[in-house]
Amino acid sequence: QVQVVESGGGLVQPGGSLRLSCAVSGSIISIYVMGWYRQVPGKQRELVARINSGVTDYADSVKGRFTISRDNAKNTMYLQMNSLRPEDTAVYYCNVDLLRRSGVRSGYWGQGTQVTVSS
């Protein structure tokens, strides 16, 4: 079994900050790419940021405002979101590419955490 759990979402005013966390647990040998995605109703889920072996990649809309990081010892990924805008409002999902002890490599999604930016 693998569990992927996001936390840290909430309501924040424009210009404010939030820090999301994604904790991965279970029968895991190795975690490869970890990424944050977001989705608003009626639109496709979009990549926000991802990290693999220390190499990061960001959507143009969040560059300079969001920072992705991970703690490999804790199997946890973070997304520090600064200078938040109303258009950042979405459900944020964690996606993890990992190798299970069974020898199967697969991707897993968390349940999502709501981020609302509004005054």
N, CA and C of each residue as an Amber inpcrd file, in Angstrom:
protein
   357
   0.8330000  -1.1880000   0.0000000   0.0000000   0.0000000   0.0000000
   0.8750000   1.2490000   0.0000000   0.4330000   2.2600000  -0.7230000
   1.1180000   3.5480000  -0.7590000   0.1060000   4.6320000  -0.4130000
   0.5140000   5.5410000   0.4590000  -0.3440000   6.6750000   0.8140000
   0.3520000   7.9700000   0.4280000  -0.4110000   8.8450000  -0.2200000
   0.0750000  10.1680000  -0.6050000  -0.8970000  11.1760000  -0.0260000
  -0.4280000  11.9940000   0.9050000  -1.3310000  12.8850000   1.6310000
  -0.8260000  14.3210000   1.5640000  -1.6680000  15.2030000   1.0090000
  -1.3470000  16.6280000   0.9680000  -1.9270000  17.3360000   2.1890000
  -1.3090000  18.4390000   2.5570000  -1.8230000  19.2780000   3.6320000
  -1.3180000  20.6970000   3.4270000  -1.9380000  21.6360000   4.1480000
  -1.4510000  23.0070000   4.1270000  -2.2950000  23.9810000   3.3380000
  -3.3330000  23.5010000   2.6710000  -4.1810000  24.4150000   1.9200000
  -5.0210000  25.2770000   2.8490000  -5.7130000  26.2430000   2.2400000
  -6.5720000  27.1080000   3.0340000  -6.9350000  28.3780000   2.2990000
  -7.4810000  29.3270000   3.0530000  -7.8780000  30.6240000   2.5080000
  -6.8200000  31.6610000   2.8680000  -6.3870000  32.4190000   1.8740000
  -5.3690000  33.4350000   2.1050000  -5.7000000  34.6610000   1.2540000
  -5.3150000  35.8240000   1.7200000  -5.5510000  37.0580000   0.9740000
  -4.5330000  37.2030000  -0.1500000  -4.8870000  37.9190000  -1.1930000
  -3.9100000  38.1830000  -2.2610000  -2.6280000  38.7950000  -1.6870000
  -1.5010000  38.3050000  -2.1850000  -0.2110000  38.7390000  -1.6750000
   0.3050000  37.9060000  -0.5230000  -0.5320000  37.0340000  -0.0100000
  -0.1420000  36.2000000   1.1190000   0.6320000  34.9600000   0.6970000
   0.9250000  34.1170000   1.6930000   1.7330000  32.9180000   1.4730000
   1.0700000  31.6960000   2.0960000   1.3630000  30.5650000   1.4970000
   0.9770000  29.2660000   2.0460000   2.0890000  28.2730000   1.7500000
   2.1740000  27.2430000   2.5850000   3.1300000  26.1750000   2.3400000
   2.3890000  24.8500000   2.3270000   2.4370000  24.1860000   1.1760000
   1.8190000  22.8780000   1.0460000   2.8410000  21.7830000   1.3310000
   2.3500000  20.6700000   1.8770000   3.1900000  19.5050000   2.1210000
   2.5590000  18.2830000   1.4750000   3.4170000  17.3620000   1.0480000
   2.9660000  16.0890000   0.4810000   3.8060000  14.9900000   1.1090000
   3.1730000  14.1660000   1.9210000   3.8730000  13.0880000   2.6150000
   3.5370000  11.7540000   1.9640000   4.5750000  10.9850000   1.6860000
   4.4230000   9.6800000   1.0320000   4.8470000   8.5930000   2.0080000
   4.0340000   7.5610000   2.1260000   4.3670000   6.4630000   3.0260000
   3.9110000   5.1400000   2.4130000   4.4420000   4.0380000   2.9970000
   4.0680000   2.7270000   2.5000000   5.2780000   1.9010000   2.1250000
   5.0170000   0.8730000   1.3520000   6.0600000  -0.0760000   0.9530000
   6.8150000   0.4640000  -0.2690000   7.7580000   1.3520000  -0.0020000
   8.4460000   2.0800000  -1.0630000   9.9390000   1.7990000  -1.0300000
  10.5110000   1.6050000  -2.2190000  11.9560000   1.4630000  -2.3160000
  12.5880000   2.8040000  -2.6720000  11.9960000   3.4710000  -3.6600000
  12.5940000   4.7110000  -4.1210000  11.5190000   5.6280000  -4.7120000
  11.7320000   6.9450000  -4.5260000  10.8450000   7.9400000  -5.1070000
  11.6180000   8.6980000  -6.1740000  11.0600000   8.8200000  -7.3410000
  11.7170000   9.5050000  -8.4410000  11.1740000  10.9220000  -8.5550000
  10.3620000  11.1940000  -9.5560000   9.8370000  12.5420000  -9.7460000
   8.6860000  12.7990000  -8.7770000   8.6930000  13.9870000  -8.1770000
   7.5740000  14.4470000  -7.3650000   7.0980000  15.7690000  -7.9560000
   5.7980000  15.9340000  -8.0180000   5.2920000  17.1540000  -8.6230000
   4.0060000  17.6500000  -7.9960000   3.7780000  18.9320000  -8.1820000
   2.5280000  19.5650000  -7.7630000   1.7450000  19.9580000  -9.0190000
   0.4680000  19.6510000  -8.9930000  -0.4490000  20.0160000 -10.0610000
  -1.6220000  20.7590000  -9.4390000  -2.3650000  21.4810000 -10.2650000
  -3.5630000  22.1430000  -9.7560000  -4.6730000  22.0690000 -10.7930000
  -5.8890000  22.1670000 -10.2810000  -7.0450000  22.0610000 -11.1620000
  -8.1760000  22.9380000 -10.6470000  -8.7940000  23.6450000 -11.5840000
 -10.0020000  24.4080000 -11.2740000 -11.1550000  23.7670000 -12.0280000
 -12.3740000  23.9450000 -11.5530000 -13.5220000  23.3110000 -12.2110000
 -13.6260000  23.6990000 -13.6820000 -13.8260000  22.6930000 -14.5200000
 -13.9920000  22.9330000 -15.9370000 -12.7050000  23.0280000 -16.7330000
 -11.5650000  22.9090000 -16.0470000 -10.2760000  22.9840000 -16.7320000
  -9.4610000  21.7390000 -16.4720000  -8.4730000  21.5060000 -17.3460000
  -7.5920000  20.3630000 -17.1630000  -6.6320000  20.6070000 -16.0130000
  -6.2230000  19.5210000 -15.4070000  -5.2010000  19.6100000 -14.3680000
  -3.8980000  20.0650000 -15.0260000  -3.1990000  21.0050000 -14.3790000
  -1.9740000  21.5460000 -14.9550000  -0.8000000  21.4080000 -13.9950000
   0.3790000  21.2550000 -14.5760000   1.5950000  21.1590000 -13.7910000
   1.9280000  22.5250000 -13.1960000   2.2490000  22.5150000 -11.9110000
   2.7020000  23.7310000 -11.2360000   4.2220000  23.7080000 -11.0930000
   4.7330000  22.5970000 -10.5540000   6.1690000  22.4630000 -10.3530000
   6.4940000  20.9910000 -10.1190000   7.7310000  20.6070000 -10.4340000
   8.1630000  19.2440000 -10.1660000   9.6400000  19.2490000  -9.8410000
  10.0600000  18.1730000  -9.1670000  11.4450000  18.0740000  -8.7290000
  11.9100000  16.6300000  -8.8720000  13.1290000  16.4880000  -9.3900000
  13.7190000  15.1620000  -9.5810000  15.2210000  15.2770000  -9.4120000
  15.7430000  14.5930000  -8.4180000  17.1860000  14.6300000  -8.1500000
  17.7090000  16.0570000  -8.0410000  16.9260000  16.9080000  -7.4090000
  17.3610000  18.2780000  -7.1840000  17.0960000  19.2290000  -8.3340000
  16.6830000  18.7010000  -9.4760000  16.3670000  19.5520000 -10.6330000
  14.8920000  19.9380000 -10.5680000  14.6320000  21.2260000 -10.6680000
  13.2590000  21.7300000 -10.5470000  12.7550000  22.3090000 -11.8670000
  11.4450000  22.3140000 -11.9840000  10.7900000  22.8070000 -13.2020000
   9.4980000  23.4740000 -12.7590000   9.2370000  24.6770000 -13.2920000
   8.0650000  25.4460000 -12.8680000   7.2280000  25.8910000 -14.0620000
   5.9360000  25.9880000 -13.8260000   5.0780000  26.6320000 -14.8130000
   5.4400000  28.1150000 -14.8630000   5.3390000  28.7110000 -16.0470000
   5.6970000  30.1200000 -16.1930000   4.8910000  31.0090000 -15.2430000
   3.6610000  30.6300000 -14.9840000   2.7680000  31.4630000 -14.1740000
   3.1790000  31.5420000 -12.7090000   4.0380000  30.6350000 -12.2560000
   4.4200000  30.6340000 -10.8400000   5.9070000  30.8950000 -10.6210000
   6.6610000  31.0020000 -11.6950000   8.1110000  31.2380000 -11.5560000
   8.3780000  32.5100000 -10.7740000   9.3060000  32.4060000  -9.8220000
   9.6560000  33.5560000  -8.9990000   8.7620000  33.7370000  -7.7910000
   7.6570000  33.0110000  -7.7360000   6.7310000  33.1270000  -6.5960000
   6.6470000  31.8260000  -5.7940000   6.7220000  30.7000000  -6.4600000
   6.6050000  29.3930000  -5.8090000   7.9700000  28.7150000  -5.7780000
   8.2010000  27.9320000  -4.7220000   9.4250000  27.1530000  -4.6040000
   9.0910000  25.7360000  -4.1850000   9.5460000  24.7810000  -4.9710000
   9.3370000  23.3680000  -4.6500000  10.5920000  22.8130000  -3.9940000
  10.4020000  21.9320000  -3.0230000  11.5380000  21.2960000  -2.3590000
  11.0950000  19.9320000  -1.8540000  12.0540000  19.1250000  -1.4520000
  11.7200000  17.8120000  -0.9000000  12.7330000  17.4230000   0.1560000
  12.2520000  16.6340000   1.1090000  13.0850000  16.0720000   2.1600000
  13.0760000  14.5630000   1.9260000  14.1520000  14.0530000   1.3460000
  14.1670000  12.6340000   0.9870000  14.1230000  11.7280000   2.2210000
  14.6740000  12.1920000   3.3110000  14.6780000  11.3780000   4.5360000
  13.2590000  11.1850000   5.0680000  12.4000000  12.1510000   4.8030000
  11.0230000  12.0940000   5.2920000  10.0330000  11.7180000   4.1970000
  10.5240000  11.4890000   2.9690000   9.6270000  11.2050000   1.8350000
   8.5400000  12.2670000   1.7290000   8.9390000  13.4990000   1.8700000
   7.9880000  14.6090000   1.8770000   8.4310000  15.6970000   0.8980000
   7.4460000  16.2570000   0.2200000   7.6870000  17.3430000  -0.7220000
   6.9160000  18.5670000  -0.2490000   7.4520000  19.7390000  -0.5590000
   6.8270000  20.9900000  -0.1340000   6.6360000  21.9220000  -1.3320000
   5.6850000  22.8280000  -1.1790000   5.5130000  23.9010000  -2.1470000
   5.2910000  25.1830000  -1.3640000   6.2970000  26.0420000  -1.3620000
   6.1710000  27.3410000  -0.7300000   5.5930000  28.3040000  -1.7560000
   4.4430000  28.8510000  -1.4440000   3.7360000  29.7390000  -2.3770000
   3.6960000  31.1390000  -1.7860000   4.3550000  32.0690000  -2.4470000
   4.3860000  33.4650000  -2.0160000   3.6920000  34.3500000  -3.0540000
   3.3720000  35.5480000  -2.6410000   2.7350000  36.5230000  -3.5400000
   1.5410000  35.8990000  -4.2690000   0.7070000  35.2480000  -3.5090000
  -0.4180000  34.5270000  -4.0990000  -1.4130000  35.4830000  -4.7610000
  -1.9980000  34.9980000  -5.8420000  -2.9530000  35.7680000  -6.6330000
  -4.2870000  35.0290000  -6.6860000  -5.3770000  35.7320000  -6.9360000
  -6.6720000  35.0400000  -7.0430000  -6.6500000  33.9190000  -8.0830000
  -5.8800000  34.0870000  -9.1430000  -5.8310000  33.0530000 -10.1810000
  -5.0750000  31.7990000  -9.7470000  -4.4510000  31.8340000  -8.5770000
  -3.8220000  30.6320000  -8.0310000  -4.8380000  29.7460000  -7.3160000
  -6.0520000  30.2260000  -7.1740000  -7.0890000  29.4400000  -6.5210000
  -7.3600000  28.1610000  -7.2970000  -7.2710000  27.0340000  -6.6190000
  -7.4390000  25.7320000  -7.2560000  -7.3250000  24.6470000  -6.1980000
  -7.6120000  23.4240000  -6.6020000  -7.2580000  22.2610000  -5.7860000
  -5.8610000  21.8280000  -6.2270000  -4.9760000  21.7140000  -5.2840000
  -3.5890000  21.3500000  -5.5580000  -3.3840000  19.8690000  -5.2380000
  -2.7980000  19.1760000  -6.1970000  -2.5790000  17.7430000  -6.0700000
  -1.0880000  17.4250000  -6.1060000  -0.7350000  16.4160000  -5.3430000
   0.6200000  15.8920000  -5.3440000   0.6580000  14.6500000  -6.2200000
   1.6960000  14.5500000  -7.0330000   1.8960000  13.3490000  -7.8490000
   3.2880000  12.8130000  -7.6120000   3.3710000  11.5050000  -7.4230000
   4.6450000  10.8840000  -7.0850000   4.9010000   9.6910000  -8.0030000
   6.0960000   9.6390000  -8.5570000   6.5540000   8.5080000  -9.3760000
   7.5040000   7.7030000  -8.5030000   7.1110000   6.4650000  -8.1720000
   7.9230000   5.7250000  -7.2250000   8.0080000   4.2450000  -7.5670000
   8.9510000   3.5870000  -6.8990000   9.1570000   2.1530000  -7.0460000
   8.7390000   1.4750000  -5.7490000   7.7890000   0.5620000  -5.8340000
   7.3210000  -0.1500000  -4.6570000   8.2080000  -1.3600000  -4.3690000
   8.1100000  -1.8640000  -3.1650000   8.8940000  -3.0410000  -2.7690000
   8.5370000  -4.2540000  -3.6160000   7.3510000  -4.2330000  -4.2030000
   6.9300000  -5.3280000  -5.0830000   7.6790000  -5.3180000  -6.4070000
   8.4040000  -4.2240000  -6.6640000   9.1310000  -4.1010000  -7.9180000
   8.3810000  -3.3380000  -8.9860000   7.1860000  -2.8660000  -8.6380000
   6.3640000  -2.1320000  -9.5900000   6.6500000  -0.6450000  -9.4620000
   6.8880000   0.0040000 -10.6050000   7.0560000   1.4590000 -10.6360000
   5.7770000   2.0670000 -11.1910000   5.2530000   3.0520000 -10.4550000
   3.9880000   3.6380000 -10.8670000   3.8410000   5.0390000 -10.3040000
   2.8570000   5.7620000 -10.8130000   2.5510000   7.0950000 -10.3220000
   1.3470000   7.0760000  -9.4000000   1.3740000   7.9420000  -8.3870000
   0.2950000   8.0120000  -7.4150000  -0.1070000   9.4660000  -7.2110000
  -1.4080000   9.6660000  -7.0150000  -1.9530000  10.9840000  -6.7330000
  -2.4510000  11.0660000  -5.3010000  -2.3240000  12.2400000  -4.7270000
  -2.9560000  12.4930000  -3.4450000  -4.4010000  12.8920000  -3.6590000
  -5.0860000  13.1900000  -2.5470000  -6.5160000  13.4970000  -2.6220000
  -6.7730000  14.9560000  -2.9430000  -5.7490000  15.7880000  -2.8550000
  -5.8700000  17.2010000  -3.1670000  -6.1250000  18.0590000  -1.9390000
  -5.6790000  19.3060000  -2.0190000  -5.9260000  20.2710000  -0.9590000
  -6.3370000  21.6010000  -1.5980000  -7.3850000  22.1960000  -1.0670000
  -7.9410000  23.4140000  -1.6600000  -7.1290000  24.6380000  -1.2440000
  -6.7730000  25.4450000  -2.2150000  -6.1430000  26.7430000  -1.9750000
  -7.0610000  27.8140000  -2.5490000  -7.4590000  28.7410000  -1.7050000
  -8.3350000  29.8300000  -2.1340000  -7.6770000  31.1560000  -1.8130000
  -7.5010000  31.9800000  -2.8410000  -6.8820000  33.2940000  -2.6750000
  -7.9630000  34.3430000  -2.9270000  -8.3500000  35.0080000  -1.8570000
  -9.4570000  35.9530000  -1.9640000  -9.4120000  36.9540000  -0.8230000
  -9.8570000  38.1600000  -1.1030000  -9.9460000  39.1720000  -0.0550000
 -11.3460000  39.1760000   0.5530000
